[in-house]
Amino acid sequence: MTERLRGRMSRRTFLRLILLGGIGVTAGVAELGARPIGVARFLSWRARGAAMRLTGQDAVVGLGHCPTYADDVLGCLTETWDLAGMPDVRGKRVLVKPNLIDFIAGYPITTATPVVAAVVDLLRQRGAGEIVVGDGPGFRRDAGPVVEACGLAGALADRKIPFVDLNYDDPRPVAPQDGWFFHARQLWLPRHVREAELIVSVPKLKTHHWAGVSLSLKNLFGIVPGARYGWPKNMLHFNGITASILGLYQTVRPVVAVVDGIVGMEADGPLFGAEVAHGLLAVGADPVAVDVTCAGLMGIARTAAPHLDVARWAGVGQAERIELRGAAADKLRRQYQPPPAV
C-alpha cells in the first residue's frame, strides 16, 4: 500500500506528508482545524495528479535574460510577459506582492526595486484599474523600514502607487476555497488580498533552508496577517510548510508569477545566503510551473522542494507539462549551492 500511495514522490516528501497527515491540534493549528489526511485523501490526490499529467493543458513559462538591474528591466519584462501569454489586466484590481521579509545590508533578500517598479509600470500600461503593492513581513512588525531601506518607498511615491502593510490591512475571516491542504474552518486574510482580482507574486529567486526554494508560491506567506497570527507566523509552520504554501495558493487564486532572478541567493537562504548574478526573469500564469522551472534553472531538483513535489503528485498546477518561451534555458542554468540541511 505504501509504495502504491507514494508513486514517484521522493521518500523525504512522502514522509513529510505522512507527518502532516498525523499532526494533531497545536497552538497554531487549533484555529485551522487540521485533521489527519487519511488514505482516501492520498488516493484522491494521486488520481488528480495523474489526470493533470495525462490530460492537463501545458503551462507556459516565459524566460527573459536581463543581466543587471541597470539594463532595460521593463523592456525585458514586457517581452517576457507577452511570450508567457499572461492574463488581461484591464480594469482589474491588482495586488503586487514582492518579497520584503526583511532588510539586511549586503544580502540580496528583498525583491529588487527595479523589478517591482517594472511590474507596476507594465500593469499601468496595460490598463489595470487599481494597483497596490503590499507585503506582510514575517520578522518586522512594521513593513515601513524595509520598504524605505530597499528603496521601494521612493519608487512607489514617484508613481503615486500606495504600499499596504498586509500585516494590518483589515484582516477578516474567509473560508478556504479548496480543502485539499487547509482543513480550515476559516483563514484570516487582509482586505487587499480579499478584494484583489489578480495577485502578482514577485519573489526574489532564493534558496530556503526549510522549503528548498523561496519563489512565487512560498512568497504567499507574506499575505498572512501578523496582526492576527503573530510573528514570525508560526501558525504556517505548525500547519506544515508544504500544506500552508499550497493551501494559501489554492485559497487566493488567481495568482501569477514574476520572479526576480536577476540577482539570486544561494546556500543559507532566505536571509543570509550568498549573491548569485543570474540574469533571469521568469514569468507565468501558473506559479507551480514557474517555480518548478526556476528551481531547475537553479540546479535544484523538484524533489528537494517538497511543496513542488507534492504539487506535482496532487495535481496542483502543472509541474511537468511546461512549455518554455523566450531566452534559451540552457544559457540561464546555474548551479546554486543548496541550503544547509536542517
Buried (B, 14 or more C-beta within 10 A) or exposed (E): EEEEBBBEBBEEBBEBBBEBBEBEEBEBBEBBEBBEBEEEBBEBBBEBBBEBBEEBEEBBBBBBBBEEBEBEBBEBBBBBBBBBBBEEBEEBBBBBBBBBBBBEEEBBBBBBBBBBBBBBBBBBEBEBEBBBBBBBBBEBBEBEBBBEBBBBBEBBEEBEBEBBBBBBBEBBEBEBEEBBBBBBEBBBBBBBBBEBBBBBBBBBBBBBBEBBBBBBBBBBBBBBBBBBBBBBBBBBBBBBBBBBBBBBBBBBBEBBBBBBBBBBBBBBBBBEBBEBEBBBBBBBBBBBBBBBBBBBBBBBBBBBBBBBBBBBBBBBBBBBBBBBBBBEBEEBEBEBBBBEEE
